[in-house]
Amino acid sequence: MKKVLVTGANGQLGKCLQKIAHNYPHVAFDFKNSQDLDITNFSAFAETFKRKAYDYCINCAAFTNVELAESEQEQAFLVNAKAVKNLAKACKENNSTLIHISTDYVFDGTQSQPYSETAQTNPINIYGASKLQGEEYIQEILEKFFIIRTSWLYSEFGHNFFKTIESKLDQETTFSITTEQTGTPTNAIDLAKLILEVISSEEQAYGLYHFSNQGETTWYGFAQAIVKLHPNAVFTVKPTDIYPTKAKRPTYSVLSKEKIIKTFNYQIDSWQESLKKLIKNNN
């Protein structure tokens, strides 16, 4: 039986992993939230690893507030980079494989076609820069790792764009949403399933991968799709090309999934189909 530590267990991806864990009886999960295990406390983290001898660590812990990262740079780099460096050291010392979640925001958004894993990185905000530094530490320290970049993560759990739109569906108001960013919404359940398939696979094809649902849209297009799937909604959305934010966002950050599809012979749902499934299963 494979022993797997999951950090950041109270986040939306951590909760999605908990939701489907029963489908993987060959895996012994140890879910830890930030109160159970602070990844910025290296000595405590290292001790946990030595005691349990984990085969894998799935790192779901992150500083993900893109806006707040601009004013709390030190904390963003502490959680997304320095703590990840220490986590990688602990994995190396204990011969554990690290599965780390990263982001499309490591790119500047100037491309017009999906970004491959070999595309040039150039983050334009603090969040993206901190996540990229975390990636670099892992690649310097470890040989046994999977870095999985994802995009526009949403789920039934936590705070995310999907939950925000759903909370407004019974309000007779109109919301302006940007058309100036193109990417791919990713159902966190789909990412959780992919991670557990990687663990279940005998394919030890370590390295950097991209994963999101298939297709692309804007934030406005995503919001419009959510509203349309709720026939009784009185809430409406309208497009805007003016949406000031503290942090710059890449205008195009669609990820190419060819590598992960070929390596693991994995089928990925379109973002529209995955969104429909989530709404159907929770209504």
N, C-alpha and C positions, 0 to 999 in steps of 0.2 A: 504493500500500500504506500502511495506517495504522500509525504507529509508536506503540506502547503501552508505557509504563513500569508495572510492577507492583511496588509496595513491599510489604514484609512477606511476601515470597514463600515463606518457610518455615512460615507459619501454615497452618491448615487450609484457609482460602479460597484462599490463594495456591497451595497444592498442588493444589487442585481445578481452578484455572485452568490450571495446568501440565498437568494430566491431560487436559484437553479442548482444549488450544491447537491441536493438529494438525488439528482440525476447522474451523479458521478460517485457511486459507492466505493470505487477503488481509490478515492482521494480523501485523506484525512485533513480537513480544513481547521485552521486556527485563525479565527477572525479577531483582529485587534483594532479598536478605535484609538483616537489620539489620547484618550484618558488611560487606556490600557497600556499603550506603547507609544511614546513620543519619539518619532524618528529623528528628532534633532538632538536627542540625548544618546550619544553614541555608546557610552559605557553600558547603559541599560539595554540598549538594542543588541549590542554584542553579546551580553550575558544571556539574553533570551535565545539567541541563535545557538550558542554553545549548549544550552540546556536541552533544547528540543531537536537539534540536528535536522533542520528542514531540508527537503529536497528542492523546494522552490519557494521563492518569495514573490508575491504579486504586489507591487507597490502602487496602491491606489491613493496614497496620501499625497496631497499637493496643495499649493496656494494657487487657486484657480480664478480669483476675482481679478479680472484683467484691468478694470478701472482702478481698484484699490492698490494694485501692484505699482502703479505710477508714483504714488505717494508713500508707499511702504516697501521701498526697494530692498532694504536690508532683510526684511522678513521674507519677501518673495525669494530672494537668492538663498536664504538660510534653508527654507523648506524644499525648494525646487532644485537646488544645486548642491549646497554643502552637505545637507542631510543625505542626499542621494549618493554623494561621494562616499560617505561613511557606510551607508547601506551596502554599496558595492564592495567595500573592503570587508564587511562582515560576511557577505556571500562568498567572497574569495577564500577567506580564512576557513570557512566551513563547507567548502565545495558545493555550495548551493547555486542553483540557476535563478537569476533575477529576471522577472518580467516587469518591465517598467512602461508606464503609459506617458506618452508625450503628445505633442500637439502640432496642428497645421500652422500655428502661429510662429513657427521657426522660419517660415518663408515670408518674403516681403510682398507677395501678391502681384508681381509685375508680369508673370507668365500668363499665357492665354490658353494653355493646355494643362491637363492634370500633372501635378508634381510627382516625380518618381523619387525613390529613396536616394538616388545619386544627385538629385538637383541641388543647386547651390543654396545654402541657407543664408538668410539675412534678416533676422527678426527686426521689426520696427516698433516694438513695445517692450516694456520691462518683463512682462509675463513670458513672452516668447524668448527673450534673451536668457532668462533664468532657466527655462526648460531646456534650452539648447545647451547651456553649460552643464546641466545634469546629464544630458545625453553624452557629452564629451567625456565627463568623468567616468561614466560606465564603460565606455569604449577603451579608455586608457587602462582601466584596472582589471576588467573582466574579459574572459573568453566565452564563458557560458552565460549568455544574456539574450533576451529578446526585448528590443525597444519597439513599441508599437505606437506610432503616431496616429491620432484620430482627430475628428473634427466635429464641432457643433453638437456635443454630446447632450442627450436629453433622456428622460425616463419618467416613470410615475413617482420617483423618489426625489427628495431634495429640492433645491432651487435651480430652475433652468427655464429656458425660453418657452418650452412646451407647457410647463406648469403655469407660467405667468399668463399665457394666452388662455389656457383652460379656465383659470380663475376668473376671467373677465367675460366668459361667454354669455352669462345671464345679465350683463350690464348693457343698457341701451346707450352705449358710447362708441366713439370712433377713435381709433388709435393709429398714429402715423408710424410706419415702419420702413426702414431703409431698403432701397433697391440697389445700393451702391456696393454691397458685398456679396460675392458669389462663392458658395461652398456646398458642403453636403451635410445635412442633418444625420446624426448617427444615433440609433436606438442603443442605449447602454446595455440592454439585454443581449443584443446581437454581438456587441463587443465582449461581453462576459462569456458567451458561448464560444466565441473564437478563442479566447484565452484558454478556456478549459479543453478545447480541442487540441490546442498546441501542447498542453501538458499531457493529454491522453495519447498523443501521437508519438510514435517511436522515431519520428523525423527530428533529429537534433540539429536542425538547420539554423544555428544561432545567427543573430544579426539584427539589422534594422528593417522594419516593415511598416507599411501603411495599411490602415484599415478604417473604412467608413462604409456606410451603405452606398449603393450605386446611384449614379445620377448627380445632378447639381441643381441648385436653385438659389434664390436670394432669401434674406430673412423675411422680406415681404411675402415671397412665394410660399415659404414654410408656414407663416402665420395664416395665410389665405387657405392653405390646405387643411390646417387644423380646424378652422372655422367651418369650412365646407363639409367636413366629416361630422359635424354636429348640426343636424337639420333644424333644431329648435333654437339655435343661437341667435341672440338679438345684437350681439357685439359685432362691429364691423372694423375692418382694417383698410387703410388707404396707403398708397405708395408715397414715399418722399425721397428726394435725393439730398436732403439736408438733415443730418442727425449728428449734432456735435457730441463728441466724446473726448475724454481726457487722453485716453490711449489711442494711438493710431491702430487701424485694423487693415490687414491685407485685403485688397479689393477682390482678389481671386485666390482661393486656397483649396481648390479641389485636389484630392489625393488620388494618385493612380494605385489601384489595388492588384495589378497584374502579378507582382512578385508573390504576394501571399496566396493568391488564388492558385498559381502554378505550383508553389512549394508544398502546400497542404491539400491540394485538390479540393478547394473549399468554394462553396457556392454562397454568394452574398445577395440578399434581397435589395431591391430598389428602396430608396428612402420613402417613397410613397406607399409601397406595400407594407413596409415595416411600421410606418405610422398608423396605417389602417388596423394592423394587428394589435398594436398597443391600445388603441382606442376601443376596439371591439372587445378585447380581453378585460378591460377595466370598466366597462359599462354594463 
